[in-house]
């Protein structure tokens, strides 16, 4: 194995798909995916909160997997497929977002993009998740307003709606 040193001021070319669009950009090697999204690509929906991977506010889907974008370097997304909250709702409010609103799960809004992205990934991979499974998956997303019960109810309602639409 060869050690490779990248100077922190080095620029890295990144090509990836973001919300269905092909993006080619150059970012500093040390820039996080979160900062690349917000500052370089103009996608402010992904929220900056703890910057330590503890709260889930910056959650996005990278190659179908839920990741905390504050812990991923922008360069690591090279060649990947990225879905952010903006991409999820490109055609308007989704069924899941509508259920969040209907359940009163949206309070201050800081955690909501990350909550919705985590819930979307859950519904895509386990549409029949039990209440306990929902709580387990969503435990990585903190809500300062303590809307946890309402968030779980919203996810359950969206799951029921999707099953009846299938």
Secondary structure, 3 states (H helix, E strand, C coil): CCCCCCCCCCEEEEEEEECCEEEEEEEECCCEHHHHHHHHCCCCCCCCCCCCCCCCCCEEEECCEEEECCCCEHHHHCCCEEECHHHHCCCCCCHHHHHHHHCCCCCCCCCHHHHHHHHHHHHHHCCCCCHHHHHHHHCCCCCCCCCHHHHHHHHHHHHHHHHHHC
